[in-house]
């Protein structure tokens, strides 16, 4: 669950940075754009990894001793 939350936070943060650059609240720069893109891709990868871990954990049969 933590990985999904981190991935979602990165995606939202990068989306907000890009939105603020488009509407002119933040001065656009190549470095900031590339950083937002990298955060978006990283958030997607981390979030998908978290979803896979969550599904694998839930689909595994419970072991009773």
Secondary structure, DSSP 4 states (H G I P E B T S, - for coil): -HHHHHHHHHHHHHHHHHHHHHHTSS---HHHHHHHHHHHHHHHHHHHHHHHHHHHHHHSPPP--
